[in-house]
């Protein structure tokens, strides 16, 4: 069931949204609904449902032997500014 909502938008943003709605041959309401759905889907895709993501779990953790690290740091150009 749809519900009516009220909000305040910057004048320029509202104008751009109205223009996009006209170009897309849809109502402003439909354009805003689609934009909100897309935005929420992107947010939900970034947040894992259970616990931390693999990236969050391993942030700052990279097991490398001292020998390998020294070899990488010794590579020509590694420490030079680009």
Buried (B, 14 or more C-beta within 10 A) or exposed (E): EEEEEEEEEEEEEBEEBEEBBEEEEBEEEEBBEEEEEEEEEEEEEEEEEEEEEEEEEEEEEEEEEEEEEEEEEEEEEEEEEE
